[in-house]
Each structure stands twice: as C-alpha cells, then as structure tokens.
Amino acid sequence: MNKRGNIVLVTGAGGQLGQDFRVLASDEPNLEFHFATREELDIANEEQIINFVKALKPAFIVNCAAYTNVEKAEEDRENNFAVNATAAGSLAKAAKEVDAVLIHISTDYVFDGKKNTPYSEQDQTHPLNEYGRAKEAGEKNIQNSIEEYYIFRTSWLYSTFGHNFFKTMMRLSNERDKLTVVNDQFASPTYARILAQDINRMIIRLKNGEDIPFGIYHYTHNGTASWFDFTCAIVEGAGRSTQVTPVTSDMFPQKAERPSYSKLDTSKFEKNIGPTIHWKEALQECFKDLQS
C-alpha cells in the first residue's frame, strides 16, 4: 500500500480536456487541483517545467497539453514536435524529480489503420502523419524517462469546450440544410468529460494506495463509428433536420493522411481500471452537459 499525496497538476488547462477537468474539480474534494494554461507554463521550456513542478510538488501530473491541429502539423513540424514529443519527455523528467505519477494523453493516430480489428497496446505503431509521429515520439520519451506513468491513447476526442468535430457539426447543422461527411474512416468518438471522470477515479484509487499497473492503456467508448455515423447522431441528438450525405475521403483532399480504421481495444483498461460506455450513450451525456 503506497498512499500518495492529493496535489494534481493539470497542464494544457485551456484546452478541451483541461477545461473538463476544471468542471469536475469540485466533485473531488479529496484532490487539490492546480491548472496550468499555456500562459502560466510553457511546456516547450524544460527548465521552466522542472522548476514549476519542483515548487508545486504534485503527486500526479495530468498532461492535457497537445498540439492538435493535424493538418497544420504537416508544415509546422517544429512546434508540433516541441509540444507533442519533447514536452512529454520534459514532464516525465520533472515528474521523476518529485516522485509524481505522470498521466499523459496520446492518440489512435500512432497507428496506420491497416488492420480491420481493434488495435491493442501490443500492436506495432506506424503513424501516417506528422502529428502521429510526434505523439509516438512523446510516448517513447516518457517510457525512456520514468517508470511510473500512464499513457492513455484515445480517439476522436470531443467536448462542449474548445474546437472539435462535435462543435463544428453542431454549428454547421444549424447553418446548413445539407452536409457531406466522410464515411470511410472508422474509430470511436470519445467524450472528454467522461475520460476526465475516469482518470479522476483512477487517481483517487492510486492516492488511497491501490495498485494499478503502469503503462500504456487504450481508452475510448464502446462501439465503432465513421465520421458520417457520428454526424448523424449529432444531428439527431440536436433535434435538427439537416440532411447528411456520406462521401469518401478523396472528396476532401488533406495534407495529413489519416488512418482508415483506428478503433482501439479497451479490454486492458476495462480489466485494470473500469468499464467504458457506448459512444452513443456518451454523446447523450454530452448533450445533457451542454444544456446544464
């Protein structure tokens, strides 16, 4: 039984997942959250990170900071790599300095999508784009720097906050009578607030001395969807009559190649940490939160 402290540092607190952690903070009176935005903590500056972490001495660091513009990352490689790869290693070094557990958010885009069955944590990574390559490098930097870490690979993260597919489709379905959406990329949409809730539950268990194996975990909701499927569910959930037409990806040429199938196998997470819900159920929760 190795009980831990209650201070939790959340980096990237201005992003969608970071803001969902903020919303949930009041639900966890036994945890003391410190939220660091980009302005407060430059995670591309290793010295600043180490000094910040040494001063705060958190028991847990949740790294929600990420460069998430997949298209822009193809050209803005230096900043993409600084945030998604180098900073992950710096946070790991800082966590090791104060004996903190690092919880890092990664992506399904570390895979190439050539499989037709869900990817497990043991499957070989092979990213297709610069964003995925930087996230893969970030994972390796963590693994080479610290032993007490959790890397959560997730997919198609959305929230009531920030810029994401859910909010874009909500806006477009309100503005247009018809939408065309790709129907040949498959994964599982993941609601950020539920991910944050499940991470908080894990932190509480670790704080109380429970042993949960460290390492890489795949975290998404149950079920598989295309962007078209997800859009149809969003339009229906919003009570709109927008017509949604399925098309192939070549209708929307992009610089960054995306995996055609990146559904993640969550059985390791469910065995060691807890159950997950279906993506349609999670979307209903998102709509409820949007109205509250």
TIDRENGU-68688 format. One line per 10 residues: their letters; for each residue x, y negated, z negated of C-alpha. Coordinates in Angstrom, 3 decimals. Layout:
N
a> X Y Z; ...;
END
This chain:
292
mnkrgnivlv> 0.000 0.000 0.000; 1.759 -3.116 1.263; -0.533 -6.047 0.463; 0.139 -9.227 2.404; -0.459 -12.943 1.942; -3.502 -14.794 3.195; -1.998 -17.551 5.390; -2.849 -17.150 9.092; -1.219 -19.339 11.736; -3.191 -19.580 14.976;
tgaggqlgqd> -1.225 -21.001 17.923; -2.957 -22.326 21.014; -5.754 -23.592 18.779; -7.093 -25.883 21.508; -7.784 -23.008 23.919; -10.953 -20.959 24.172; -9.870 -18.115 21.885; -8.226 -20.507 19.432; -11.425 -22.521 19.184; -13.417 -19.369 18.498;
frvlasdepn> -11.044 -18.611 15.607; -11.794 -22.115 14.312; -15.541 -21.441 14.386; -15.073 -18.204 12.439; -12.628 -19.569 9.840; -15.368 -20.491 7.369; -16.605 -16.875 7.448; -13.288 -15.689 5.980; -12.880 -17.379 2.550; -10.057 -14.985 1.655;
lefhfatree> -7.909 -16.212 4.540; -6.204 -19.602 4.818; -6.097 -20.605 8.469; -3.679 -23.118 9.969; -4.488 -24.111 13.536; -1.672 -25.429 15.716; -2.541 -27.098 19.025; -0.098 -27.774 21.842; 0.400 -31.301 20.485; 1.276 -30.048 16.991;
ldianeeqii> 3.512 -27.164 18.021; 5.404 -26.946 21.286; 5.690 -23.211 21.675; 8.165 -23.689 24.515; 10.604 -25.035 21.897; 12.107 -22.118 19.955; 13.790 -24.269 17.324; 10.533 -26.100 16.618; 8.657 -22.803 16.342; 11.139 -21.310 13.877;
nfvkalkpaf> 11.194 -24.459 11.720; 7.388 -24.688 11.744; 6.948 -21.033 10.770; 9.648 -21.191 8.082; 7.909 -24.182 6.492; 4.429 -22.611 6.578; 5.466 -19.021 5.744; 2.368 -17.362 7.209; 1.605 -13.712 6.587; 0.076 -13.451 10.067;
ivncaaytnv> 0.659 -15.292 13.332; -2.079 -15.016 15.965; -0.698 -16.209 19.297; -3.584 -17.511 21.387; -1.341 -19.881 23.361; -1.092 -18.974 27.017; -0.628 -20.367 30.498; -3.832 -19.039 32.072; -4.059 -20.713 35.491; -3.317 -17.614 37.572;
ekaeedrenn> -3.263 -19.482 40.890; -1.068 -22.361 39.698; 1.365 -19.909 38.079; 2.436 -18.742 41.555; 4.188 -22.091 42.061; 4.623 -23.387 38.507; 6.767 -20.406 37.579; 8.996 -22.172 35.076; 6.168 -23.373 32.821; 4.250 -20.116 33.236;
favnataags> 7.288 -18.117 32.113; 8.141 -20.546 29.291; 4.686 -20.199 27.698; 3.770 -16.589 28.518; 7.184 -14.937 28.177; 9.840 -16.978 26.375; 7.494 -18.402 23.736; 6.194 -14.936 22.871; 9.749 -13.862 22.055; 10.356 -17.037 20.039;
lakaakevda> 7.234 -16.433 17.966; 8.352 -12.863 17.352; 11.742 -14.077 16.091; 10.030 -16.632 13.852; 7.635 -14.001 12.513; 10.555 -11.734 11.654; 12.245 -14.586 9.741; 9.318 -14.834 7.294; 8.178 -11.173 7.417; 4.935 -12.067 9.177;
vlihistdyv> 2.829 -9.808 11.381; 2.588 -11.105 14.962; -0.703 -10.629 16.807; -0.315 -11.503 20.482; -2.917 -11.644 23.249; -1.916 -10.143 26.593; -3.773 -9.193 29.760; -5.026 -6.470 32.078; -3.088 -8.265 34.834; 0.069 -6.418 33.772;
fdgkkntpys> -1.391 -3.565 35.879; -1.623 -3.338 39.670; -5.178 -1.971 39.830; -4.269 1.042 41.965; -5.890 3.523 39.541; -9.574 4.360 39.589; -9.786 5.380 35.932; -9.302 3.118 32.882; -5.732 2.146 32.030; -4.303 3.435 28.750;
eqdqthplne> -1.496 1.891 26.726; 0.847 4.572 28.109; 0.263 3.676 31.759; 3.136 2.046 33.623; 2.787 -1.710 34.070; 3.210 -3.185 37.534; 1.878 -6.757 37.774; 0.915 -8.178 41.151; 1.263 -11.894 40.399; 3.470 -14.373 38.521;
ygrakeagek> 1.025 -14.692 35.646; 1.043 -10.932 35.114; 4.823 -10.743 35.410; 5.274 -13.434 32.755; 2.804 -11.737 30.400; 4.617 -8.426 30.902; 7.914 -10.139 30.057; 6.295 -11.654 26.958; 5.280 -8.198 25.752; 8.824 -6.916 26.210;
niqnsieeyy> 10.304 -9.931 24.418; 8.090 -9.187 21.425; 8.965 -5.493 21.419; 12.675 -6.340 21.539; 12.441 -8.836 18.663; 10.135 -7.432 15.992; 8.624 -4.157 14.788; 5.513 -5.464 13.026; 3.401 -6.617 15.946; 0.063 -6.005 17.613;
ifrtswlyst> -0.293 -6.767 21.299; -3.905 -6.859 22.444; -4.340 -6.559 26.189; -7.738 -7.859 27.165; -9.576 -8.690 30.383; -11.777 -11.420 31.842; -11.867 -13.417 28.613; -14.668 -15.975 28.368; -16.120 -18.244 25.705; -18.515 -21.096 25.034;
fghnffktmm> -15.315 -23.200 24.887; -12.742 -24.182 27.487; -12.600 -23.414 31.190; -13.653 -19.887 32.140; -15.755 -17.889 34.594; -18.827 -17.812 32.342; -18.961 -21.590 32.007; -18.263 -22.095 35.714; -21.120 -19.788 36.725; -23.439 -21.448 34.198;
rlsnerdklt> -22.690 -24.807 35.812; -22.866 -23.600 39.424; -26.097 -21.656 38.911; -27.620 -24.865 37.574; -26.392 -26.899 40.550; -26.982 -24.461 43.429; -29.733 -22.214 44.750; -27.265 -19.652 46.130; -23.899 -18.276 45.021; -21.468 -15.866 46.710;
vvndqfaspt> -19.282 -13.835 44.350; -16.715 -11.087 44.925; -17.864 -7.536 44.345; -14.601 -5.593 44.809; -12.703 -6.411 41.618; -13.647 -4.409 38.519; -12.862 -4.684 34.808; -14.811 -5.599 31.685; -15.773 -9.163 30.694; -14.672 -9.866 27.107;
yarilaqdin> -16.301 -12.437 24.827; -13.549 -14.292 22.960; -15.517 -14.796 19.742; -16.062 -11.072 19.268; -12.364 -10.449 19.916; -11.574 -13.074 17.254; -14.005 -11.428 14.826; -12.383 -8.038 15.316; -8.883 -9.470 14.857; -10.020 -11.163 11.627;
rmiirlknge> -11.432 -7.860 10.353; -8.109 -6.200 11.093; -6.201 -8.974 9.290; -8.382 -8.543 6.186; -7.646 -4.826 6.161; -3.909 -5.446 6.554; -3.993 -8.113 3.816; -5.587 -5.558 1.496; -2.760 -3.117 2.129; -4.370 -0.833 4.690;
dipfgiyhyt> -2.014 0.818 7.152; -2.901 0.254 10.823; -0.279 1.465 13.319; 1.605 -1.343 15.036; 1.957 -1.523 18.816; 0.013 -2.233 21.989; -3.772 -1.916 21.997; -6.281 -2.320 24.787; -9.291 -4.402 23.786; -12.325 -5.074 25.964;
hngtaswfdf> -16.014 -4.375 25.698; -17.553 -1.119 26.903; -18.771 -0.743 30.473; -17.318 -1.859 33.791; -18.421 -4.775 35.961; -17.468 -6.664 39.080; -17.448 -10.460 39.136; -20.722 -10.140 41.057; -22.240 -7.961 38.302; -21.077 -10.415 35.658;
tcaivegagr> -22.535 -13.365 37.565; -25.900 -11.646 37.993; -26.031 -11.008 34.244; -25.118 -14.647 33.514; -27.795 -15.979 35.871; -30.392 -13.626 34.390; -29.380 -14.471 30.818; -29.658 -18.178 31.564; -33.159 -17.660 32.972; -32.271 -19.049 36.383;
stqvtpvtsd> -33.463 -18.003 39.840; -30.184 -18.579 41.693; -29.620 -16.057 44.484; -26.280 -14.238 44.073; -24.730 -12.575 47.137; -21.879 -10.034 46.904; -18.848 -10.528 49.160; -15.332 -9.088 49.456; -12.239 -10.787 48.087; -10.975 -11.698 51.547;
mfpqkaerps> -13.800 -14.237 51.711; -11.893 -16.236 49.079; -8.176 -16.165 50.015; -5.954 -16.832 46.991; -2.222 -17.209 46.407; -2.189 -14.796 43.474; -3.081 -11.185 44.220; -5.499 -9.693 41.680; -5.822 -6.025 40.687; -8.924 -4.495 42.243;
yskldtskfe> -9.517 -2.256 39.201; -8.191 -3.126 35.755; -10.644 -1.548 33.334; -8.837 -0.822 30.066; -9.193 2.349 27.977; -10.026 1.167 24.439; -10.019 4.555 22.700; -6.818 3.763 20.727; -8.360 0.544 19.399; -11.606 2.320 18.510;
knigptihwk> -9.751 5.113 16.713; -7.487 2.872 14.631; -9.342 -0.427 14.251; -13.037 -0.196 15.081; -15.827 0.207 17.640; -16.484 -2.120 20.549; -19.810 -3.069 22.111; -21.063 -3.117 25.710; -20.168 -6.204 27.744; -23.861 -6.958 28.368;
ealqecfkdl> -24.542 -6.937 24.629; -21.551 -9.245 24.089; -22.907 -11.624 26.743; -26.217 -11.787 24.859; -24.256 -12.745 21.733; -22.548 -15.483 23.725; -25.886 -16.923 24.824; -27.092 -16.917 21.200; -23.935 -18.740 20.108; -24.373 -21.231 22.936;
qs> -27.811 -22.126 21.605; -26.850 -22.310 17.909;
END
